[in-house]
Amino acid sequence: MSGTSTAIRSHITDPQATSTSTSATLTVSVTSTGAAIGTLTNNGGGKYTGAFSWPVNPANVTVKSSLGGAASSAVKAK
């Protein structure tokens, strides 16, 4: 699993991730608290995306794979 790219637009996070597995489930959480934000959609070809509403900028998010991988990224404001 590779790193994530995340953006905030009026507290909407738009995470993106890639995985070598096409069957993994990827979940996004706030790195500092572990609070679950949501599950990414598998777009095929190992690409995953999502669009989630969150009340505040989480500063950093972590994407975890059901297969054990994880990657964290700072949130980039847009």
GIMOFEN-V433753 format. One line per field, one symbol per residue. burial: b if it has 9 or more other C-alpha atoms within 8 Angstrom, else e. Layout:
burial->???
This chain:
burial->bebbbbbbeebbbbbbbbbeebebbbbbbbbeeeeebbbbebeeebbbbbebebeeebebbbbbbeeeebbbbebeee
